[in-house]
Amino acid sequence: MTEKKEHLLIVFENLSKTKNECSCEILSECGLSDITVKQIGYLKIIDEHGDVTFSRLAKITRNSKPTITEMVNKFVKMDCVYKEKSPEDGRIFYIRLTEKGRRIARAEENALLRVIEKMAGSLDEKEIDTLINLLEKVW
């Protein structure tokens, strides 16, 4: 590997490390530093789909209803979700995120925003424009 590529690798590793630290910081703020990646994934799915029922979540995640029930009950104990009875049909419950659950579901996105804020605080306008142009050229 050339010296420039090695340097680029180090820079991206540092960016990734900073993002991960920000994610961990957000999860710690929520008091859930031991939450699993899979659990965060389920919270993201609930966040993305809004009015999601147990059946719908089971279908989306390709899990059984008992598995979803167990997971949701765990999330309720963690104060990440709550169940809300449907006003139209009392047999149907919606799974809703609490504020804490929303923060966890969006932790990765918020971590990226924190990294961007750090970068923007270190660069002037022209440097930010140059960085944007370079990154757009790659992607």
C-alpha positions as CSV (number, residue, x, y, z in Angstrom):
1,M,0.0,0.0,0.0
2,T,1.3,3.4,-0.9
3,E,2.1,6.0,1.8
4,K,-0.8,8.2,0.8
5,K,-3.3,5.3,0.9
6,E,-2.0,4.4,4.4
7,H,-2.5,8.0,5.5
8,L,-6.0,8.0,4.0
9,L,-6.8,4.8,5.8
10,I,-5.7,6.3,9.2
11,V,-7.8,9.4,8.6
12,F,-10.9,7.3,7.8
13,E,-10.2,5.0,10.8
14,N,-10.1,8.1,13.0
15,L,-13.4,9.4,11.5
16,S,-15.0,6.0,12.1
17,K,-13.6,5.9,15.7
18,T,-15.0,9.4,16.4
19,K,-18.4,8.4,15.0
20,N,-18.4,5.2,17.1
21,E,-17.4,7.2,20.2
22,C,-20.3,9.6,19.5
23,S,-22.7,6.7,19.1
24,C,-21.5,5.2,22.4
25,E,-21.9,8.6,24.1
26,I,-25.5,8.8,22.9
27,L,-26.3,5.3,24.1
28,S,-24.6,6.0,27.5
29,E,-26.7,9.2,27.8
30,C,-29.7,6.9,27.4
31,G,-28.4,4.5,30.1
32,L,-28.1,1.6,27.6
33,S,-24.5,1.2,26.8
34,D,-25.0,-2.6,26.7
35,I,-27.8,-2.6,24.0
36,T,-27.0,-4.9,21.1
37,V,-26.7,-3.9,17.4
38,K,-29.6,-6.2,16.6
39,Q,-31.8,-4.5,19.2
40,I,-30.9,-1.1,17.8
41,G,-31.8,-2.4,14.3
42,Y,-35.3,-3.4,15.6
43,L,-35.8,0.1,17.2
44,K,-34.8,1.6,13.8
45,I,-37.4,-0.5,12.1
46,I,-40.1,0.6,14.5
47,D,-39.0,4.2,14.0
48,E,-39.0,4.0,10.2
49,H,-42.5,2.3,10.0
50,G,-44.4,4.4,12.5
51,D,-47.7,2.7,13.1
52,V,-46.3,-0.8,13.4
53,T,-48.3,-3.7,15.0
54,F,-46.8,-6.9,16.5
55,S,-47.9,-8.8,13.3
56,R,-46.4,-6.2,11.0
57,L,-43.1,-6.1,12.9
58,A,-43.0,-9.9,12.8
59,K,-43.5,-9.9,9.1
60,I,-40.9,-7.1,8.5
61,T,-38.2,-8.7,10.6
62,R,-39.1,-12.3,9.6
63,N,-39.6,-13.4,13.2
64,S,-42.5,-15.2,14.9
65,K,-45.1,-13.2,16.9
66,P,-43.9,-14.8,20.2
67,T,-40.3,-13.6,19.4
68,I,-41.6,-10.1,18.7
69,T,-43.7,-10.2,21.9
70,E,-40.6,-11.2,23.9
71,M,-38.5,-8.5,22.3
72,V,-41.1,-5.8,22.8
73,N,-41.6,-6.7,26.4
74,K,-37.8,-6.3,26.9
75,F,-37.9,-2.9,25.2
76,V,-40.8,-1.9,27.5
77,K,-38.7,-2.8,30.5
78,M,-35.8,-0.8,29.0
79,D,-38.2,2.2,28.6
80,C,-37.6,2.2,24.8
81,V,-41.2,1.4,23.6
82,Y,-44.7,1.3,24.9
83,K,-47.8,-0.5,23.6
84,E,-50.8,1.5,22.5
85,K,-54.2,0.0,21.9
86,S,-55.8,0.8,18.5
87,P,-58.8,3.1,18.9
88,E,-60.6,1.2,16.0
89,D,-59.8,-2.4,17.2
90,G,-59.1,-3.1,20.8
91,R,-57.4,-6.4,19.9
92,I,-54.6,-4.6,18.0
93,F,-51.7,-2.9,19.7
94,Y,-49.2,-0.5,18.1
95,I,-45.6,-0.5,19.2
96,R,-44.5,3.1,19.8
97,L,-41.0,4.4,20.6
98,T,-40.5,6.4,23.7
99,E,-38.2,9.5,23.5
100,K,-35.4,7.2,24.8
101,G,-36.2,4.7,22.1
102,R,-36.2,7.3,19.4
103,R,-32.8,8.6,20.6
104,I,-31.4,5.1,20.4
105,A,-32.9,4.4,17.0
106,R,-31.4,7.6,15.7
107,A,-28.1,7.4,17.5
108,E,-26.0,6.5,14.4
109,E,-27.5,9.4,12.5
110,N,-27.0,11.8,15.4
111,A,-23.4,10.5,15.9
112,L,-22.7,11.4,12.2
113,L,-24.2,14.9,12.8
114,R,-21.8,15.3,15.8
115,V,-18.9,14.3,13.7
116,I,-19.9,16.8,11.0
117,E,-20.3,19.5,13.6
118,K,-16.7,18.7,14.8
119,M,-15.4,18.9,11.3
120,A,-17.3,22.1,10.5
121,G,-15.9,23.6,13.7
122,S,-12.3,22.8,12.5
123,L,-12.7,24.0,8.9
124,D,-13.4,27.3,7.3
125,E,-16.1,27.8,4.6
126,K,-13.7,27.2,1.7
127,E,-12.3,24.0,3.2
128,I,-15.8,22.7,3.8
129,D,-16.7,23.4,0.2
130,T,-13.5,21.6,-0.9
131,L,-14.2,18.6,1.3
132,I,-17.8,18.4,-0.1
133,N,-16.6,18.5,-3.7
134,L,-13.9,15.9,-3.0
135,L,-16.4,13.5,-1.3
136,E,-19.0,14.0,-4.1
137,K,-16.3,13.1,-6.6
138,V,-15.8,9.8,-4.9
139,W,-19.5,9.0,-4.3
